[in-house]
Amino acid sequence: MEKLTKNFSREELACKCGCDKCDMTDTFLKALQHLRDIVKFPLIVNSGYRCDKHNRAVGGAMSSKHKLGQAADLDLTSLSPHQVQTLLEAIKLVPEIKGVGVAKSFVHIDTREFPAEWKY
């Protein structure tokens, strides 16, 4: 298992369609690891890198940051309510994370250029 950071492997962040592409940016990887270091509990990645084909298949935006290796969707269902709150507060402490989308079962984070927040 190839480690991309101390806590995240290539397998966790690679495209889920089977193409195995995983072109995550260094900036995103550092931000994701920084977030993990702050929360001090495991984070499950539902979706990391997406190739064009997979992004279309899952209904991703044409300009999805997943396609640029700048985004991940983190699972919230495996976390306690306290851990969810801790994670959402910690995201604000990582300056590189500028895009945040919150859904009931996951939170999207990305390292876009300008701040944006939304709910699904």
VEXTIFI-70115 format. One record per residue (C-alpha): residue number from 0; residue in three letters; z, x, y. Coordinates in Angstrom, 1 decimal, always signed. Layout:
// residues N
{seq->NUM type->ALA z->Z x->X y->Y}
...
***
This chain:
// residues 120
{seq->0 type->MET z->+0.0 x->+0.0 y->+0.0}
{seq->1 type->GLU z->-1.2 x->+1.6 y->+3.2}
{seq->2 type->LYS z->+1.3 x->+1.4 y->+6.0}
{seq->3 type->LEU z->-0.1 x->+0.8 y->+9.5}
{seq->4 type->THR z->+3.4 x->+0.9 y->+11.1}
{seq->5 type->LYS z->+6.9 x->+1.4 y->+9.8}
{seq->6 type->ASN z->+7.2 x->-2.3 y->+8.7}
{seq->7 type->PHE z->+3.6 x->-3.5 y->+8.4}
{seq->8 type->SER z->+0.9 x->-2.7 y->+5.8}
{seq->9 type->ARG z->-2.8 x->-2.9 y->+6.1}
{seq->10 type->GLU z->-2.7 x->-5.6 y->+3.4}
{seq->11 type->GLU z->-0.6 x->-7.9 y->+5.6}
{seq->12 type->LEU z->-2.9 x->-7.6 y->+8.6}
{seq->13 type->ALA z->-6.3 x->-7.5 y->+6.9}
{seq->14 type->CYS z->-8.7 x->-10.4 y->+7.0}
{seq->15 type->LYS z->-7.8 x->-13.1 y->+4.5}
{seq->16 type->CYS z->-11.4 x->-13.9 y->+3.5}
{seq->17 type->GLY z->-11.7 x->-11.0 y->+1.1}
{seq->18 type->CYS z->-13.8 x->-8.8 y->+3.2}
{seq->19 type->ASP z->-10.7 x->-6.6 y->+3.7}
{seq->20 type->LYS z->-11.6 x->-5.7 y->+7.3}
{seq->21 type->CYS z->-8.6 x->-4.6 y->+9.3}
{seq->22 type->ASP z->-9.5 x->-3.2 y->+12.7}
{seq->23 type->MET z->-6.2 x->-3.7 y->+14.5}
{seq->24 type->THR z->-5.9 x->-1.9 y->+17.8}
{seq->25 type->ASP z->-3.2 x->+0.7 y->+18.3}
{seq->26 type->THR z->-1.8 x->-1.2 y->+21.3}
{seq->27 type->PHE z->-1.3 x->-4.3 y->+19.1}
{seq->28 type->LEU z->+0.2 x->-2.4 y->+16.2}
{seq->29 type->LYS z->+2.7 x->-0.8 y->+18.6}
{seq->30 type->ALA z->+3.6 x->-4.1 y->+20.2}
{seq->31 type->LEU z->+4.0 x->-5.8 y->+16.8}
{seq->32 type->GLN z->+6.3 x->-3.0 y->+15.5}
{seq->33 type->HIS z->+8.3 x->-3.0 y->+18.8}
{seq->34 type->LEU z->+8.9 x->-6.8 y->+18.3}
{seq->35 type->ARG z->+10.0 x->-6.1 y->+14.7}
{seq->36 type->ASP z->+12.4 x->-3.4 y->+15.9}
{seq->37 type->ILE z->+13.9 x->-5.8 y->+18.4}
{seq->38 type->VAL z->+14.5 x->-8.7 y->+16.0}
{seq->39 type->LYS z->+15.7 x->-6.6 y->+13.1}
{seq->40 type->PHE z->+14.5 x->-9.0 y->+10.5}
{seq->41 type->PRO z->+11.2 x->-9.3 y->+8.5}
{seq->42 type->LEU z->+8.2 x->-11.0 y->+10.1}
{seq->43 type->ILE z->+5.6 x->-12.6 y->+7.9}
{seq->44 type->VAL z->+2.0 x->-12.4 y->+9.2}
{seq->45 type->ASN z->+0.0 x->-15.6 y->+8.4}
{seq->46 type->SER z->-3.1 x->-14.3 y->+10.0}
{seq->47 type->GLY z->-3.9 x->-10.9 y->+11.5}
{seq->48 type->TYR z->-7.5 x->-9.5 y->+11.8}
{seq->49 type->ARG z->-10.3 x->-12.0 y->+11.3}
{seq->50 type->CYS z->-13.9 x->-11.3 y->+10.7}
{seq->51 type->ASP z->-16.4 x->-13.6 y->+12.5}
{seq->52 type->LYS z->-17.1 x->-15.6 y->+9.3}
{seq->53 type->HIS z->-13.4 x->-16.1 y->+8.5}
{seq->54 type->ASN z->-12.6 x->-17.0 y->+12.1}
{seq->55 type->ARG z->-15.3 x->-19.7 y->+12.1}
{seq->56 type->ALA z->-14.0 x->-21.0 y->+8.7}
{seq->57 type->VAL z->-10.4 x->-21.4 y->+10.0}
{seq->58 type->GLY z->-11.6 x->-23.0 y->+13.3}
{seq->59 type->GLY z->-10.6 x->-20.1 y->+15.4}
{seq->60 type->ALA z->-11.8 x->-19.8 y->+19.0}
{seq->61 type->MET z->-15.1 x->-18.0 y->+19.7}
{seq->62 type->SER z->-13.3 x->-15.5 y->+21.8}
{seq->63 type->SER z->-10.3 x->-15.2 y->+19.4}
{seq->64 type->LYS z->-8.2 x->-12.1 y->+19.9}
{seq->65 type->HIS z->-7.9 x->-12.0 y->+16.1}
{seq->66 type->LYS z->-11.5 x->-10.8 y->+15.9}
{seq->67 type->LEU z->-10.7 x->-8.0 y->+18.3}
{seq->68 type->GLY z->-7.7 x->-6.8 y->+16.3}
{seq->69 type->GLN z->-5.3 x->-7.8 y->+19.1}
{seq->70 type->ALA z->-3.5 x->-10.8 y->+17.5}
{seq->71 type->ALA z->-1.4 x->-12.1 y->+14.7}
{seq->72 type->ASP z->+0.1 x->-15.5 y->+13.8}
{seq->73 type->LEU z->+3.7 x->-15.1 y->+12.6}
{seq->74 type->ASP z->+5.3 x->-17.5 y->+10.1}
{seq->75 type->LEU z->+8.2 x->-19.5 y->+11.5}
{seq->76 type->THR z->+8.9 x->-21.6 y->+8.3}
{seq->77 type->SER z->+10.7 x->-18.8 y->+6.6}
{seq->78 type->LEU z->+13.1 x->-18.2 y->+9.5}
{seq->79 type->SER z->+16.3 x->-19.9 y->+10.4}
{seq->80 type->PRO z->+16.5 x->-21.8 y->+13.7}
{seq->81 type->HIS z->+18.5 x->-18.9 y->+15.1}
{seq->82 type->GLN z->+15.9 x->-16.4 y->+14.0}
{seq->83 type->VAL z->+13.1 x->-18.5 y->+15.5}
{seq->84 type->GLN z->+15.0 x->-18.5 y->+18.9}
{seq->85 type->THR z->+15.6 x->-14.8 y->+18.6}
{seq->86 type->LEU z->+11.9 x->-14.1 y->+17.9}
{seq->87 type->LEU z->+10.7 x->-16.2 y->+20.8}
{seq->88 type->GLU z->+13.2 x->-14.5 y->+23.2}
{seq->89 type->ALA z->+12.2 x->-11.0 y->+21.8}
{seq->90 type->ILE z->+8.5 x->-11.7 y->+22.4}
{seq->91 type->LYS z->+9.3 x->-11.8 y->+26.1}
{seq->92 type->LEU z->+10.8 x->-8.2 y->+25.9}
{seq->93 type->VAL z->+7.5 x->-6.6 y->+24.6}
{seq->94 type->PRO z->+5.4 x->-6.1 y->+27.7}
{seq->95 type->GLU z->+2.1 x->-5.6 y->+25.8}
{seq->96 type->ILE z->+2.4 x->-9.1 y->+24.3}
{seq->97 type->LYS z->+0.7 x->-11.3 y->+26.9}
{seq->98 type->GLY z->-0.7 x->-14.2 y->+24.9}
{seq->99 type->VAL z->+1.8 x->-16.5 y->+23.2}
{seq->100 type->GLY z->+1.0 x->-19.8 y->+21.4}
{seq->101 type->VAL z->+3.8 x->-21.8 y->+19.8}
{seq->102 type->ALA z->+3.2 x->-24.3 y->+16.9}
{seq->103 type->LYS z->+5.7 x->-25.9 y->+14.6}
{seq->104 type->SER z->+5.1 x->-23.5 y->+11.8}
{seq->105 type->PHE z->+3.9 x->-20.3 y->+13.5}
{seq->106 type->VAL z->+3.7 x->-18.4 y->+16.7}
{seq->107 type->HIS z->+0.5 x->-16.6 y->+17.8}
{seq->108 type->ILE z->+1.0 x->-13.4 y->+19.7}
{seq->109 type->ASP z->-1.7 x->-11.2 y->+21.3}
{seq->110 type->THR z->-2.3 x->-8.3 y->+23.6}
{seq->111 type->ARG z->-4.8 x->-9.9 y->+26.0}
{seq->112 type->GLU z->-5.3 x->-8.6 y->+29.5}
{seq->113 type->PHE z->-3.6 x->-11.5 y->+31.4}
{seq->114 type->PRO z->-0.6 x->-13.6 y->+30.6}
{seq->115 type->ALA z->-1.2 x->-16.9 y->+28.9}
{seq->116 type->GLU z->+1.2 x->-19.3 y->+27.1}
{seq->117 type->TRP z->+0.3 x->-22.5 y->+25.2}
{seq->118 type->LYS z->+1.5 x->-24.9 y->+22.5}
{seq->119 type->TYR z->-0.5 x->-26.1 y->+19.6}
***
